[in-house]
């Protein structure tokens, strides 16, 4: 066996954890096999068929240090506004080092050299020296560049100045607001094609705004595969930068009216068949909906556009640049391959590429229209977007951004109380060094797209900006470990782009994390997430008291990875896992423990006058009062916490019981992300009928902030 000491040293250089603490507080030592495979995934030249010997590991340690000492400039320099950050420069020993800053507006600024007594080193026959420079403390926020010239050698790298604190949430600390959370595909209207779309998004926002909602938090709208069959999960997209055309309302496209009347009649007949689904509780079938929409969209694409709309399309393509071209080309290639396989013909690839760019333009237009409706309805934030953790390993980003990803590793979660077998999300993580070498531009680009038409963003698993739990691809989560990221860079850039967009940021900081992480996020103005069922008091045994909730947070009763509250109160989160075979403990013991915990939470809510004054501990589930009373009381409790933002799930406003998602399961086990909005009796609920629903009004009233 290799000397663990050297392997640990190498792993530490690359930010790979050699041990970690699990959710029970136990110390987990990562195996040699896992360390070698994850290091290999990060580009370290180690043999994964056999454990490398000491000499091989020490060579890689030396190579790491040599590479860093011959790097003229850092991969990127990310600083906080006001800081006079010091950074290293490497040149041939004795050569000059002329360094200056090129600001985003094209002007130049000088840097000052500071003492550095690091001894020169000879590497591959060349003596290298190190110098240190300090940036001025008055640089503006933005994306700048550092330039180095040393004799005939030159280099440049990104210099990103980020805000010390994101300011957008501050006003809500003094004036708390509430919102609604919804899975848009599940929320339908009389005109939906069997699933929610962009028009429904704007319509829903305007409806809930009438009842006091200042934002509408939605599922990720990232693009899935370009053709059916498509991935159901909005959290496993093909790209995080671009949008899913399945949400397009085809009738809202101006050129739709140019179609021949006979074709429009055919489309109306087809749409009527899909609209019949809106009245059922049947699971959502995306593939035939998307296939039908694509057929109509291809016909609309052939219609002439006005000079104004054509100019807008050209401007959109220019703004999105090479990233849009790469994505559209990937989509066109997939369709070309499918067409050749099925039909034996090869379509016009350039025209297909243009078609997929056009689809993104339509998505951008209709999402912008939805946000305008939300703001016009009186929302102070409007649409709050959701950013998934990563992308599908076979998707567009996995190909187009492969140079900044680590495809032989897979992101997931360690075994915990949430999922006792751990989770493999199958997503390739960022490669920390390669992303920095790209100046963090891929991270910036996707943030700008997501923030363009939203007043806020929820970052799923924000802890992944600090470290990600990864496992060798196709291995069990039990064999995983963490890789560390430069959180000052990733969080700082998130804060920068949100500040520039005027958007609030919610970090979903649930799960296994190091205690200091929440403080670090709060210091940067990033709001945390509090879920009623998961919150323990920081000062005494039992649930968190009302006054103990974090001010800089979004607080809710539940989340999309749990059954709606009506189902949760009945123990559906345990019963479902038992039915699916993913529960590793005794169901009866789990139900008893859960009943006790729920009762303690209900008692805390009663002590805050949110529920009738009774002793809930000791009562059976059917003895605690009517469902509407419990839903009303729990949301009253949350609304009166100190949290800047609170949120109610739309499913709780209508009494739905079915879970949208059961983590750790696949489509053949459970129809994740395919459950349409229904009431407690299983009846479909449409947007037009929401304000006629008594429970909706009771929960909406309870959720309002003072």
VOGU-3710 file (C-alpha; in Angstrom, 3 decimals, decimal comma):
1> xxxxxxxxxx> 0,000/0,000/0,000  1,222/3,464/-0,795  2,338/5,712/2,027  -0,851/7,517/2,969  1,123/10,560/4,031  2,201/11,370/0,453  -1,231/10,641/-1,014  -2,838/12,930/1,557  -0,374/15,686/0,679  -1,127/15,386/-3,033
11> xxxxxxxxxx> -4,865/15,303/-2,435  -4,657/18,406/-0,271  -2,836/20,294/-3,039  -5,771/19,631/-5,371  -8,456/20,344/-2,792  -9,563/16,723/-2,397  -10,667/15,831/1,138  -8,915/12,822/2,645  -11,550/12,523/5,367  -14,831/14,165/6,333
21> xxxxxxxxxx> -17,458/14,226/9,072  -20,795/12,622/8,216  -24,266/13,770/9,233  -24,051/11,850/12,525  -20,720/13,441/13,437  -18,709/10,312/12,645  -15,231/10,612/11,114  -15,066/9,063/7,636  -11,636/8,210/6,230  -11,611/8,299/2,420
31> xxxxxxxxxx> -10,109/5,227/0,755  -6,871/5,319/-1,234  -8,793/4,060/-4,269  -11,221/6,983/-4,149  -8,459/9,558/-3,701  -6,518/8,212/-6,672  -9,602/8,136/-8,925  -10,747/11,660/-8,004  -7,220/13,015/-8,472  -7,139/11,325/-11,844
41> xxxxxxxxxx> -10,473/12,980/-12,683  -8,818/16,326/-11,928  -6,065/15,608/-14,428  -3,400/14,197/-12,129  -1,432/11,567/-14,006  -1,853/8,583/-11,698  -2,499/4,974/-12,652  -5,980/3,997/-11,469  -5,526/0,297/-12,222  -3,039/-0,055/-9,373
51> xxxxxxxxxx> -2,367/2,086/-6,338  0,619/4,282/-7,243  3,848/3,962/-5,265  5,542/6,668/-3,225  7,824/7,759/-6,061  4,912/8,290/-8,474  3,005/10,357/-5,936  6,030/12,452/-5,011  6,658/13,164/-8,699  3,125/14,547/-8,975
61> xxxxxxxxxx> 3,655/16,679/-5,866  6,832/18,117/-7,394  5,089/18,712/-10,737  2,340/20,641/-8,966  4,802/22,976/-7,264  6,847/23,413/-10,457  3,744/24,305/-12,456  2,638/26,894/-9,926  6,101/28,473/-9,773  6,327/28,791/-13,553
71> xxxxxxxxxx> 2,840/30,312/-13,900  3,472/33,979/-14,881  0,164/35,185/-13,376  -2,416/33,412/-11,214  -5,223/31,639/-13,124  -7,485/34,529/-12,027  -7,452/37,157/-9,329  -10,772/37,672/-7,545  -10,839/40,412/-4,937  -13,358/42,167/-2,711
81> xxxxxxxxxx> -13,940/45,857/-3,305  -11,740/47,966/-1,042  -9,145/45,218/-0,498  -5,554/45,785/-1,596  -5,071/42,179/-2,579  -1,515/40,903/-3,060  -0,843/38,394/-5,847  2,307/36,580/-7,072  4,059/36,971/-10,431  6,679/34,588/-11,831
91> xxxxxxxxxx> 9,316/35,575/-14,382  12,757/34,348/-15,334  15,067/35,257/-12,485  16,494/38,751/-12,955  13,992/39,722/-15,669  11,721/42,756/-15,249  8,031/42,382/-14,330  5,865/45,189/-15,658  2,300/44,770/-14,451  -0,764/46,959/-15,002
101> xxxxxxxxxx> -4,545/46,734/-14,800  -6,890/47,174/-17,743  -10,283/48,178/-16,383  -13,532/47,029/-17,935  -14,003/50,473/-19,523  -10,599/50,270/-21,226  -8,697/52,620/-18,915  -5,494/51,553/-17,168  -4,410/51,511/-13,552  -1,034/50,813/-11,985
111> xxxxxxxxxx> -0,224/48,226/-9,352  2,469/48,554/-6,703  5,168/46,009/-5,976  5,602/44,732/-2,434  8,412/42,801/-0,804  8,765/39,126/-1,594  11,825/37,232/-0,352  10,964/33,891/-1,959  14,157/32,276/-3,238  14,509/31,618/-6,994
121> xxxxxxxxxx> 14,093/28,047/-8,211  15,573/26,187/-11,159  12,958/24,241/-13,106  13,815/22,365/-16,303  17,087/24,250/-16,573  15,571/27,751/-16,150  15,825/29,886/-13,013  12,481/31,380/-12,056  11,870/34,159/-9,586  8,767/35,333/-7,772
131> xxxxxxxxxx> 7,560/38,878/-7,159  4,435/40,199/-5,437  2,164/43,058/-6,461  -0,749/44,784/-4,777  -3,889/46,078/-6,466  -5,296/49,503/-5,465  -8,150/49,488/-2,970  -10,381/51,807/-4,993  -11,018/49,659/-8,077  -14,632/49,604/-9,299
141> xxxxxxxxxx> -16,785/46,503/-9,286  -16,478/44,541/-12,498  -14,516/42,332/-14,846  -11,029/43,724/-15,402  -7,695/42,267/-16,571  -4,158/42,031/-15,254  -1,347/42,322/-17,807  2,274/41,214/-17,316  5,185/41,961/-19,629  8,667/40,595/-18,977
151> xxxxxxxxxx> 11,138/41,151/-21,821  9,608/39,260/-24,740  7,177/37,322/-22,571  3,652/38,527/-21,797  0,625/37,151/-19,987  -2,809/38,246/-18,814  -5,473/36,990/-16,457  -8,855/38,081/-15,176  -9,152/40,533/-12,296  -12,657/40,459/-10,871
161> xxxxxxxxxx> -13,674/42,963/-8,201  -16,687/41,724/-6,233  -18,897/43,483/-3,678  -18,020/43,110/-0,014  -21,715/42,536/0,595  -24,632/42,076/-1,756  -27,000/44,905/-0,873  -30,219/43,710/-2,507  -31,633/41,837/0,514  -31,047/44,604/3,033
171> xxxxxxxxxx> -34,357/46,378/2,456  -36,245/43,176/3,225  -34,610/42,914/6,630  -36,514/46,071/7,579  -39,599/45,302/5,498  -40,080/41,508/5,269  -41,931/40,088/2,276  -43,593/36,819/1,352  -43,893/34,848/-1,846  -45,167/31,658/-3,446
181> xxxxxxxxxx> -43,163/28,653/-4,651  -44,373/26,628/-7,635  -43,242/23,997/-10,112  -44,331/25,755/-13,287  -44,699/22,631/-15,443  -47,272/21,394/-12,897  -49,394/24,566/-12,865  -51,851/24,659/-15,742  -54,545/26,922/-17,111  -57,415/26,275/-19,485
191> xxxxxxxxxx> -55,095/27,099/-22,413  -52,076/25,004/-21,387  -50,961/22,125/-23,573  -51,076/19,622/-20,714  -48,328/21,345/-18,715  -47,493/24,853/-17,533  -45,747/27,332/-19,829  -44,381/30,899/-19,875  -47,844/32,397/-20,265  -48,997/30,415/-17,235
201> xxxxxxxxxx> -45,968/31,703/-15,349  -46,972/35,317/-15,918  -50,612/34,517/-15,239  -49,812/32,757/-11,951  -47,582/35,631/-10,847  -50,350/38,154/-11,431  -52,853/35,979/-9,503  -50,734/35,371/-6,385  -49,638/39,023/-6,390  -53,267/39,933/-5,700
211> xxxxxxxxxx> -52,963/38,031/-2,425  -49,791/39,706/-1,228  -47,009/37,677/-2,883  -43,935/39,755/-3,735  -42,188/36,981/-5,614  -42,848/33,693/-7,347  -40,066/31,146/-6,798  -40,056/28,650/-9,666  -38,265/25,463/-10,678  -35,168/25,706/-12,901
221> xxxxxxxxxx> -36,131/26,545/-16,477  -32,865/25,203/-17,928  -32,958/23,440/-21,279  -33,332/19,686/-21,516  -32,592/17,594/-24,618  -33,413/19,303/-27,930  -35,741/16,493/-29,035  -37,942/13,951/-27,251  -37,366/11,935/-25,190  -36,382/14,596/-22,681
231> xxxxxxxxxx> -35,302/14,509/-19,056  -38,144/15,140/-16,604  -35,990/16,563/-13,833  -35,425/20,320/-14,049  -32,363/19,687/-11,882  -30,601/17,540/-14,491  -30,534/19,872/-17,510  -28,447/19,658/-20,643  -27,319/23,243/-20,004  -27,770/25,698/-17,157
241> xxxxxxxxxx> -27,239/28,758/-19,329  -30,066/28,344/-21,824  -33,799/27,805/-21,449  -36,181/24,910/-22,105  -38,328/25,611/-25,212  -40,993/23,220/-23,932  -42,342/26,202/-21,939  -43,031/28,298/-25,052  -46,689/29,258/-25,573  -46,810/28,890/-29,353
251> xxxxxxxxxx> -49,953/31,000/-29,743  -48,121/33,978/-28,177  -45,514/34,129/-30,965  -46,445/37,069/-33,255  -45,678/35,058/-36,406  -48,174/32,375/-35,336  -50,949/34,443/-36,885  -49,226/34,278/-40,280  -49,779/30,531/-40,523  -52,372/29,416/-43,022
261> xxxxxxxxxx> -55,855/29,166/-41,591  -56,072/25,425/-42,272  -52,846/24,821/-40,362  -54,043/26,940/-37,472  -57,248/24,910/-37,390  -55,185/21,710/-37,204  -53,102/23,179/-34,400  -56,238/24,220/-32,511  -57,578/20,674/-32,785  -54,298/19,235/-31,521
271> xxxxxxxxxx> -54,147/21,789/-28,687  -57,679/20,877/-27,620  -56,581/17,273/-27,098  -53,703/18,360/-24,890  -55,975/20,732/-22,962  -58,178/17,828/-21,947  -55,247/16,665/-19,827  -55,386/19,872/-17,800  -58,520/18,570/-16,104  -56,976/15,290/-14,926
281> xxxxxxxxxx> -54,575/14,285/-12,166  -52,631/12,038/-14,538  -48,883/12,436/-14,503  -47,437/14,931/-16,960  -46,110/13,366/-20,170  -43,619/15,855/-21,602  -42,468/14,016/-24,701  -45,574/14,183/-26,848  -46,241/17,765/-25,700  -42,772/18,803/-26,776
291> xxxxxxxxxx> -42,941/16,854/-30,046  -46,185/18,647/-30,935  -44,819/22,063/-30,000  -41,666/21,489/-32,036  -43,789/20,612/-35,058  -45,674/23,903/-34,754  -42,535/25,892/-33,975  -40,854/24,647/-37,149  -43,786/25,940/-39,168  -43,697/29,313/-37,413
301> xxxxxxxxxx> -39,926/29,552/-37,960  -40,564/29,580/-41,716  -42,787/32,648/-41,438  -41,247/36,066/-42,277  -40,444/38,358/-39,355  -40,950/42,096/-39,337  -37,815/44,195/-39,718  -38,057/45,162/-36,049  -38,358/41,587/-34,846  -35,580/40,415/-37,138
311> xxxxxxxxxx> -33,340/43,150/-35,730  -34,231/42,026/-32,194  -33,356/38,433/-33,068  -30,001/39,436/-34,573  -29,257/41,555/-31,498  -30,060/38,607/-29,219  -27,712/36,310/-31,129  -24,922/38,881/-30,988  -25,396/39,433/-27,262  -25,296/35,724/-26,416
321> xxxxxxxxxx> -22,265/35,186/-28,646  -20,336/31,980/-29,087  -22,064/30,256/-26,173  -25,412/30,400/-27,988  -23,847/29,228/-31,238  -22,189/26,303/-29,483  -25,418/25,276/-27,771  -27,523/25,588/-30,926  -24,911/23,653/-32,894  -24,988/20,878/-30,294
331> xxxxxxxxxx> -28,783/20,745/-30,618  -28,543/20,696/-34,421  -25,999/17,873/-34,313  -28,313/15,801/-32,118  -31,210/16,314/-34,498  -29,035/15,583/-37,520  -27,885/12,320/-35,999  -31,437/11,322/-35,147  -32,724/12,249/-38,607  -30,037/10,198/-40,313
341> xxxxxxxxxx> -30,739/7,247/-38,025  -34,537/7,319/-38,391  -35,128/8,813/-41,835  -31,810/8,271/-43,585  -31,689/11,954/-44,542  -29,431/14,783/-43,441  -31,189/18,106/-42,740  -29,629/21,512/-43,345  -27,324/21,851/-40,323  -26,930/25,628/-40,589
351> xxxxxxxxxx> -30,685/26,117/-40,752  -31,152/23,827/-37,786  -28,585/25,813/-35,802  -30,468/29,006/-36,595  -33,733/27,343/-35,566  -32,376/26,458/-32,128  -31,009/29,984/-31,641  -34,455/31,283/-32,598  -36,058/29,056/-29,974  -33,820/30,612/-27,323
361> xxxxxxxxxx> -34,850/34,075/-28,485  -38,510/33,125/-28,075  -37,809/31,769/-24,592  -36,044/35,006/-23,696  -38,981/37,083/-24,997  -41,672/35,098/-23,225  -39,754/34,904/-19,944  -39,245/38,676/-20,090  -42,984/39,114/-20,642  -43,746/36,933/-17,610
371> xxxxxxxxxx> -41,429/38,989/-15,404  -43,049/42,200/-16,653  -46,481/40,850/-15,726  -45,200/39,966/-12,259  -43,766/43,433/-11,662  -46,772/45,178/-13,203  -48,974/43,198/-10,791  -47,131/44,840/-7,889  -44,428/42,324/-7,030  -41,265/43,962/-5,695
381> xxxxxxxxxx> -39,091/40,996/-6,741  -41,172/39,197/-9,332  -39,917/35,904/-10,665  -37,262/34,214/-8,565  -35,287/31,782/-10,709  -33,734/28,544/-9,531  -30,207/27,490/-10,482  -29,541/23,751/-10,602  -26,332/22,312/-9,144  -25,020/20,926/-12,403
391> xxxxxxxxxx> -25,773/19,380/-15,780  -26,441/16,047/-17,452  -23,197/14,165/-18,178  -24,266/13,679/-21,806  -25,609/17,182/-22,338  -24,567/20,331/-24,157  -22,617/21,872/-21,284  -20,827/18,596/-20,659  -19,520/18,830/-24,221  -19,147/22,562/-24,769
401> xxxxxxxxxx> -17,707/23,232/-21,306  -15,744/19,984/-21,006  -12,517/21,974/-20,721  -13,678/23,379/-17,357  -15,400/20,241/-16,014  -14,196/16,963/-14,478  -16,306/14,388/-16,363  -14,872/11,302/-14,626  -16,291/12,446/-11,292  -19,975/12,579/-10,388
411> xxxxxxxxxx> -21,617/15,037/-7,996  -23,990/13,791/-5,326  -24,595/13,688/-1,598  -23,186/11,438/1,121  -25,479/9,074/3,014  -27,566/11,074/5,486  -30,917/11,106/7,231  -32,483/12,519/4,093  -31,365/9,583/1,953  -29,616/6,834/3,845
421> xxxxxxxxxx> -28,001/5,338/0,752  -26,491/8,603/-0,426  -27,219/10,206/-3,778  -25,504/10,166/-7,163  -26,737/13,105/-9,233  -24,513/11,966/-12,144  -23,386/15,543/-12,838  -19,760/16,400/-13,688  -18,379/19,060/-11,311  -16,477/22,180/-12,234
431> xxxxxxxxxx> -12,735/21,639/-12,467  -11,555/24,239/-9,910  -8,286/25,200/-11,627  -9,501/25,088/-15,227  -12,514/27,234/-14,374  -10,190/29,818/-12,805  -7,921/29,656/-15,863  -10,955/30,568/-17,976  -11,404/33,650/-15,807  -14,675/32,229/-14,405
441> xxxxxxxxxx> -16,380/33,376/-17,609  -18,590/30,226/-17,902  -19,872/30,857/-14,362  -20,529/34,514/-15,165  -22,309/33,752/-18,430  -24,826/31,338/-16,969  -25,545/33,681/-14,043  -26,230/36,564/-16,422  -28,708/34,529/-18,440  -30,578/33,277/-15,370
451> xxxxxxxxxx> -30,669/36,755/-13,804  -31,672/38,640/-16,948  -35,418/38,316/-16,422  -35,726/37,652/-12,703  -35,627/39,678/-9,532  -33,982/36,922/-7,558  -32,219/33,611/-7,793  -32,255/30,532/-5,591  -28,978/28,644/-5,829  -29,655/24,965/-5,288
461> xxxxxxxxxx> -27,076/23,383/-2,972  -25,162/26,644/-2,552  -22,723/24,672/-0,414  -21,351/23,438/-3,730  -19,689/26,823/-4,173  -17,510/25,853/-1,202  -17,135/22,119/-1,699  -18,916/19,368/-3,616  -19,373/15,766/-2,644  -18,173/13,691/-5,583
471> xxxxxxxxxx> -17,611/10,032/-6,304  -15,779/8,237/-9,084  -18,281/7,957/-11,933  -20,491/4,848/-11,743  -19,483/4,113/-8,146  -21,538/4,190/-4,950  -21,929/7,477/-3,033  -20,428/5,608/-0,094  -17,096/5,768/-1,944  -17,199/9,549/-2,362
481> xxxxxxxxxx> -15,358/12,506/-0,889  -15,378/16,302/-1,152  -13,482/18,564/-3,505  -12,846/22,134/-2,429  -13,504/25,279/-4,498  -12,376/28,874/-4,190  -15,577/30,046/-2,538  -14,356/33,638/-2,362  -14,328/33,594/-6,158  -17,553/31,673/-6,834
491> xxxxxxxxxx> -19,618/33,368/-4,121  -18,054/36,736/-4,913  -18,950/36,491/-8,606  -22,471/35,398/-7,700  -22,779/38,495/-5,502  -21,294/40,701/-8,243  -23,689/39,559/-10,953  -26,676/39,761/-8,597  -25,664/43,277/-7,532  -25,388/44,349/-11,168
501> xxxxxxxxxx> -28,817/42,822/-11,881  -30,436/44,189/-8,702  -31,469/40,678/-7,686  -31,686/38,961/-4,307  -29,862/35,655/-3,840  -31,132/32,707/-1,820  -28,620/30,011/-0,999  -30,152/26,579/-0,396  -27,828/25,749/2,495  -29,395/22,494/3,685
511> xxxxxxxxxx> -27,619/19,197/4,225  -24,174/18,350/5,556  -21,995/21,460/5,764  -19,247/23,049/7,807  -20,679/25,470/10,417  -18,736/28,511/9,194  -20,268/28,318/5,711  -23,563/29,943/6,689  -21,701/32,814/8,340  -19,554/33,303/5,234
521> xxxxxxxxxx> -22,654/33,492/3,035  -24,397/35,919/5,379  -21,364/38,197/5,429  -21,634/38,471/1,641  -25,358/39,262/1,759  -26,440/35,824/0,494  -29,644/34,695/2,159  -29,907/31,211/3,635  -32,780/28,726/3,574  -34,750/27,520/6,586
531> xxxxxxxxxx> -37,271/24,674/6,348  -39,614/24,396/9,340  -39,308/20,611/9,630  -35,494/20,703/9,661  -34,875/23,527/12,123  -33,490/22,827/15,587  -33,170/25,426/18,329  -29,630/26,786/18,708  -30,182/27,423/22,429  -32,174/24,480/23,801
541> xxxxxxxxxx> -33,335/20,983/22,845  -36,192/20,787/20,383  -37,423/22,764/17,385  -36,343/26,304/16,602  -38,465/28,923/18,318  -40,118/31,599/16,226  -37,769/34,389/17,289  -34,702/32,200/16,649  -35,095/32,018/12,872  -32,354/33,707/10,850
551> xxxxxxxxxx> -33,222/37,216/9,629  -31,147/36,877/6,447  -33,025/33,841/5,148  -35,924/32,531/3,116  -38,066/30,490/5,491  -40,710/27,993/4,378  -42,700/25,156/5,879  -41,572/22,619/3,284  -39,585/22,122/0,076  -39,981/20,333/-3,260
561> xxxxxxxxxx> -37,961/17,324/-2,046  -40,599/16,547/0,588  -44,274/15,732/0,182  -46,543/18,782/0,482  -47,414/19,622/4,066  -50,786/17,842/3,867  -48,939/14,642/2,973  -46,030/15,279/5,322  -48,358/15,626/8,311  -49,692/12,155/7,482
571> xxxxxxxxxx> -46,175/10,671/7,324  -46,111/10,306/3,546  -42,377/11,110/3,446  -41,763/7,880/5,357  -44,477/5,765/3,769  -43,296/6,687/0,275  -39,693/5,731/0,992  -40,870/2,430/2,466  -42,960/1,687/-0,639  -40,008/2,478/-2,886
581> xxxxxxxxxx> -37,520/0,421/-0,875  -35,166/3,276/-0,052  -35,812/3,282/3,696  -33,047/1,520/5,621  -34,657/1,776/9,069  -37,751/0,353/10,719  -40,823/2,194/9,333  -42,746/2,013/12,599  -39,826/3,515/14,520  -39,429/6,230/11,869
591> xxxxxxxxxx> -43,144/7,089/12,022  -43,111/7,238/15,818  -40,028/9,451/15,876  -41,521/11,686/13,191  -44,847/11,980/15,037  -42,984/13,105/18,147  -40,945/15,690/16,212  -44,005/17,041/14,414  -45,817/17,345/17,748  -42,924/19,318/19,214
601> xxxxxxxxxx> -43,033/21,711/16,254  -46,800/22,085/16,570  -46,379/22,836/20,274  -43,837/25,556/19,452  -46,287/27,004/16,910  -49,070/26,902/19,521  -46,856/28,684/22,046  -46,440/31,460/19,446  -50,257/31,684/19,127  -50,184/30,374/15,571
611> xxxxxxxxxx> -52,205/27,260/16,475  -54,885/26,546/19,092  -53,438/26,190/22,591  -53,367/22,449/23,107  -50,712/19,847/23,953  -49,814/18,169/20,639  -47,225/15,769/22,070  -49,020/12,505/22,754  -51,760/13,019/20,161  -52,204/10,709/17,190
621> xxxxxxxxxx> -52,083/12,255/13,735  -55,867/12,301/13,357  -56,331/14,001/16,760  -54,441/17,221/15,975  -57,223/19,165/14,283  -58,454/19,693/10,739  -55,921/19,889/7,928  -56,819/23,456/6,946  -56,303/24,612/10,537  -52,845/23,024/10,680
631> xxxxxxxxxx> -51,825/24,435/7,295  -53,061/27,864/8,300  -51,296/27,737/11,657  -47,934/26,556/10,378  -47,848/29,304/7,754  -48,917/31,894/10,319  -45,981/30,768/12,448  -43,522/31,082/9,550  -44,893/34,483/8,495  -44,128/35,921/11,931
641> xxxxxxxxxx> -40,498/34,788/12,054  -37,776/37,456/11,687  -36,780/36,087/8,272  -36,543/38,721/5,557  -38,421/36,501/3,103  -40,933/33,726/3,686  -42,591/31,519/1,142  -45,564/29,211/0,819  -45,659/26,297/-1,601  -48,565/26,468/-4,015
651> xxxxxxxxxx> -49,271/22,789/-3,325  -49,897/23,688/0,329  -52,392/26,353/-0,705  -54,613/23,744/-2,370  -54,013/20,739/-0,091  -52,037/18,561/-2,526  -50,491/15,483/-0,866  -48,311/13,903/-3,551  -44,555/14,566/-3,564  -43,016/16,208/-6,608
661> xxxxxxxxxx> -39,748/14,400/-6,069  -38,343/11,581/-4,000  -34,545/11,972/-3,960  -32,570/8,882/-4,873  -35,257/7,368/-7,131  -35,693/7,062/-10,886  -38,696/7,329/-13,214  -39,347/3,580/-13,100  -39,674/3,871/-9,308  -41,605/7,141/-8,944
671> xxxxxxxxxx> -42,864/9,816/-11,403  -40,559/12,560/-10,138  -41,258/16,054/-11,483  -44,398/14,869/-13,293  -47,120/15,529/-10,704  -49,710/18,139/-11,803  -51,237/20,555/-9,293  -54,233/18,938/-7,576  -56,171/19,334/-4,354  -56,354/16,898/-1,433
681> xxxxxxxxxx> -59,021/14,869/-3,239  -56,907/14,465/-6,369  -58,863/16,968/-8,439  -56,920/19,088/-10,917  -56,509/22,747/-9,907  -56,157/25,324/-12,688  -54,821/28,858/-12,338  -58,238/30,318/-13,157  -59,804/28,475/-10,202  -57,198/29,313/-7,564
691> xxxxxxxxxx> -58,971/32,343/-6,166  -62,192/30,336/-5,884  -60,471/27,865/-3,547  -61,228/28,429/0,146  -58,028/26,781/1,379  -55,994/28,936/-1,008  -57,388/32,091/0,603  -56,889/30,817/4,148  -53,252/29,898/3,587  -52,583/33,030/1,529
701> xxxxxx> -53,942/35,193/4,357  -51,903/33,284/6,948  -48,741/33,763/4,868  -48,975/37,558/4,651  -46,316/39,538/6,506  -47,194/42,306/8,943
//
